[in-house]
Structures are given as structure tokens and as C-alpha cells.
Amino acid sequence: MKKRSLAVCILALSSVIAISGCSGNAGSPKESPKEEAGTVKEKEPASGQSGKADEQQTQKSQEKVTKGQETLTGDDVSGWIAGHEAAKLYEHFSPEFQEQVTAEDIDKLLRQAWKKGEAPVQISRLAADGTETYVWSSEDGKMYISAVLHEGRIHGLLLRPSDPRATDEKYTRHAYRMPFEGEWTVAWGGTNTMLNYHYEYPTQRYAYDLFIVRDGARLEGDPKENASYFAFGEPVVAPLGGKVVKVVDGHPDNVPFEKPLTEEAAGNHVVIDHGNGEYSVLAHFKKDSILVKEGDTVKQGDRLGLCGNSGNSSDAHIHFQVSDSPSLEEGSSIRIRFEDGSDPDPVRGDLVRGQDKQ
């Protein structure tokens, strides 16, 4: 097979890897993602997300992905990047990845895009179902790297420059809480597309996709059954008080990681008007689970329905964003300001606390 020449990025993921998500279809067709976020493709980075030292990352360097006697850590990969050890990286690529690139490609890429001797700064790690996805930045935040590790092999490697947007500096006027009870994990979230594939699209730029990970897994049982996923059927609650201005229900839940069963990208969803031109959008509810109707007034923490897998969704999760319009097609996403005491800017891989049960 002919090797592909590379310019700025290298990317290959095997079919065993899948990340939860949705497109949300919060824009026109030309703005909407071409593929479901739960497929095996990563999106390219777009902005200068700053790193943060989170308690949940304190043991990140000790996390390992193994296959037989092979052991591979995020620190291994970042160290090889810093040292421009292209041969080491290539040696640990999956067979599928090795078919697409050469060690010479990797060497050229590193020399062009990364300062030798500079240690990548880890800003995100998402671990679920035996796969780890890391995101690192350069010290100046101008370059980002993502690597996907599975069974002792590197299945994806992506290097791209940052591209920050002016809207990153504008937060919501209201302070919100996450729309769930207990602790969930951020599947997609942040201000570059390595952390948040929504970021590329103004209508959903600051959206979050949220799911539950327990003991390193999203599910227990048959992966083709929605009920196997820990998030499926869990309560979705109001992130802030307001008036319900849109309710859509009745769409079927998809078979996980198969073609959506409806053209309504948001699936079953609720839109709440919080005043000051801010509207929260909660999407992908379980079929016939929504408890509120248009015109209802809700308080923060009120149950809206149950988490599902309807619309343009790969598996059970909550899509949550705040927009300046109730229209998913016409509004612009606003970066969410969270209440004091909660994580101010959670990103992909973070474990976040929601609301107490009422």
C-alpha cells in the first residue's frame, strides 16, 4: 500500500475505538459535522485552550494501556514527542496506522511542528473502555497534540496549531449548573476541537457532551443495547430556572453506534428561556421520557426527562449548550459560566459534579 505524505497532521484510528458524542446539528448543513462524533475520527484543533492542573489528573502519568506484556503510557508518548523519537513512536503504532505513514513521515512532522526538548503539557485525558485519549499543548499554547492509545498501541496521532476565537472571552451572564445528578464525565468540551469537536461550528461551539464512566467503562453488557450504558435512563435536570419554550419528543432511541433513526439531529430535546437572551438546549432524551411541556416554568434541578440516545447520537449521553436564540439553526453558542464551587471550565475527560437529587 502506498504511504501517504503528511503536512501538518497524522491520523489513523482502528475500528475498535469509539468516542461518545453528537453533532447536535446546531447549524446549517454546511456548518454541521459530516460525521457522528461517536465514529472513529478525530477532529482537528482550533484554539488556544490553556492547560489546568486538576486533582483527577494527579495519577495520569501512572495510567497504562497494555496488551500482553506490552505497556504504553501517556508519558511514554509525550517523552518520545519531546525527544523527536520518531522510530519509537512508529514502533508502537497499530498495524493499520503503520500502513498509512512511515517513520520518516513522523520524523519530518516532529521537526516541522515541535521544538525538540520541549515537554508537552497535558491538558486532557479521557479513559474509557480500554482506550485512552490524551491532549497536550506546547508551553506557549500555540500547538496541540492528541494521541489515542489502545491495547499497548498508538491508534491515532494528531498535531495541529491553535486557532483561538474572540468569542472565547464572552461568557453567559447567568451562572449555570450541569444538567445531571451526581458525577458524570465530559466526553467533549473545551475551547479547541481536540477537546471539543463542536468548537468548529459557531452554533454549538461551547456545547458539552456528557456521559457516565464507572470503573473505566461506559457500559456493562451488550454494547448494542442502550440499557447497557450507564447514562441511559438517568435523570436530566434543569441547569437553571426558566420557561420551557420548546419540547420535542417521540423520536426513537438509536441502536448504539449505528445510523440515526430520525433526521431530527437533536432528537428528543428541551429548550429553556432563562432571560437576558440565554437559552439552554438539552438534547437526545430517551423516547417519551420528557416530563415538561412548552410554557412550563422550571426551577434549577427540576427533572426534565431521562438521558437517551435519540437523534444524531452515537450512544447515551446529554448534549448541553447555552445559545443566544431558541433556534438551533440560527443561534450562536455562548461559553457557559458555572456557579461558584463548580469547575469553572471543565474539558474533555474531566469528572464533573452535577446537582443534588431533589
Secondary structure in CASP SS format (residue, H / E / C, confidence):
PFRMAT SS
TARGET T0000
AUTHOR 0000-0000-0000
METHOD secondary structure of the structure
MODEL  1
M C 1.00
K C 1.00
K C 1.00
R C 1.00
S C 1.00
L C 1.00
A C 1.00
V C 1.00
C C 1.00
I C 1.00
L C 1.00
A C 1.00
L C 1.00
S C 1.00
S C 1.00
V C 1.00
I C 1.00
A C 1.00
I C 1.00
S C 1.00
G C 1.00
C E 1.00
S C 1.00
G C 1.00
N C 1.00
A C 1.00
G C 1.00
S C 1.00
P C 1.00
K C 1.00
E C 1.00
S C 1.00
P C 1.00
K C 1.00
E C 1.00
E C 1.00
A C 1.00
G C 1.00
T C 1.00
V C 1.00
K C 1.00
E C 1.00
K C 1.00
E C 1.00
P C 1.00
A C 1.00
S C 1.00
G C 1.00
Q C 1.00
S C 1.00
G C 1.00
K C 1.00
A C 1.00
D C 1.00
E H 1.00
Q H 1.00
Q H 1.00
T C 1.00
Q C 1.00
K H 1.00
S H 1.00
Q H 1.00
E C 1.00
K E 1.00
V E 1.00
T E 1.00
K E 1.00
G C 1.00
Q C 1.00
E E 1.00
T E 1.00
L E 1.00
T E 1.00
G H 1.00
D H 1.00
D H 1.00
V H 1.00
S H 1.00
G H 1.00
W H 1.00
I H 1.00
A H 1.00
G C 1.00
H C 1.00
E C 1.00
A H 1.00
A H 1.00
K H 1.00
L H 1.00
Y H 1.00
E H 1.00
H C 1.00
F E 1.00
S C 1.00
P H 1.00
E H 1.00
F H 1.00
Q H 1.00
E H 1.00
Q H 1.00
V C 1.00
T C 1.00
A H 1.00
E H 1.00
D H 1.00
I H 1.00
D H 1.00
K H 1.00
L H 1.00
L H 1.00
R H 1.00
Q H 1.00
A H 1.00
W C 1.00
K C 1.00
K C 1.00
G C 1.00
E C 1.00
A C 1.00
P C 1.00
V E 1.00
Q E 1.00
I E 1.00
S E 1.00
R E 1.00
L E 1.00
A E 1.00
A E 1.00
D C 1.00
G C 1.00
T E 1.00
E E 1.00
T E 1.00
Y E 1.00
V E 1.00
W E 1.00
S E 1.00
S C 1.00
E C 1.00
D C 1.00
G C 1.00
K C 1.00
M E 1.00
Y E 1.00
I E 1.00
S E 1.00
A E 1.00
V E 1.00
L E 1.00
H E 1.00
E C 1.00
G C 1.00
R E 1.00
I E 1.00
H E 1.00
G E 1.00
L E 1.00
L E 1.00
L E 1.00
R E 1.00
P E 1.00
S C 1.00
D C 1.00
P C 1.00
R C 1.00
A H 1.00
T H 1.00
D H 1.00
E H 1.00
K C 1.00
Y E 1.00
T E 1.00
R E 1.00
H E 1.00
A E 1.00
Y E 1.00
R C 1.00
M C 1.00
P C 1.00
F E 1.00
E E 1.00
G C 1.00
E E 1.00
W E 1.00
T E 1.00
V E 1.00
A E 1.00
W E 1.00
G C 1.00
G C 1.00
T C 1.00
N C 1.00
T C 1.00
M C 1.00
L C 1.00
N C 1.00
Y H 1.00
H H 1.00
Y H 1.00
E H 1.00
Y C 1.00
P H 1.00
T H 1.00
Q H 1.00
R C 1.00
Y C 1.00
A C 1.00
Y E 1.00
D E 1.00
L E 1.00
F E 1.00
I C 1.00
V C 1.00
R E 1.00
D C 1.00
G C 1.00
A E 1.00
R C 1.00
L E 1.00
E C 1.00
G C 1.00
D C 1.00
P C 1.00
K C 1.00
E C 1.00
N H 1.00
A H 1.00
S H 1.00
Y E 1.00
F C 1.00
A C 1.00
F C 1.00
G C 1.00
E C 1.00
P E 1.00
V E 1.00
V E 1.00
A C 1.00
P C 1.00
L C 1.00
G C 1.00
G E 1.00
K E 1.00
V E 1.00
V E 1.00
K E 1.00
V E 1.00
V E 1.00
D C 1.00
G C 1.00
H C 1.00
P C 1.00
D E 1.00
N C 1.00
V C 1.00
P C 1.00
F C 1.00
E C 1.00
K C 1.00
P C 1.00
L C 1.00
T C 1.00
E C 1.00
E C 1.00
A C 1.00
A C 1.00
G C 1.00
N E 1.00
H E 1.00
V E 1.00
V E 1.00
I E 1.00
D E 1.00
H C 1.00
G C 1.00
N C 1.00
G C 1.00
E C 1.00
Y E 1.00
S E 1.00
V E 1.00
L E 1.00
A E 1.00
H E 1.00
F E 1.00
K C 1.00
K C 1.00
D C 1.00
S C 1.00
I C 1.00
L C 1.00
V C 1.00
K C 1.00
E C 1.00
G C 1.00
D C 1.00
T E 1.00
V E 1.00
K C 1.00
Q C 1.00
G C 1.00
D C 1.00
R E 1.00
L E 1.00
G E 1.00
L E 1.00
C E 1.00
G C 1.00
N C 1.00
S E 1.00
G C 1.00
N C 1.00
S E 1.00
S C 1.00
D C 1.00
A C 1.00
H C 1.00
I E 1.00
H E 1.00
F E 1.00
Q E 1.00
V E 1.00
S E 1.00
D C 1.00
S C 1.00
P C 1.00
S C 1.00
L C 1.00
E C 1.00
E C 1.00
G C 1.00
S C 1.00
S E 1.00
I E 1.00
R E 1.00
I E 1.00
R E 1.00
F E 1.00
E C 1.00
D C 1.00
G C 1.00
S C 1.00
D C 1.00
P C 1.00
D C 1.00
P C 1.00
V C 1.00
R C 1.00
G C 1.00
D C 1.00
L E 1.00
V E 1.00
R E 1.00
G C 1.00
Q E 1.00
D C 1.00
K C 1.00
Q C 1.00
END
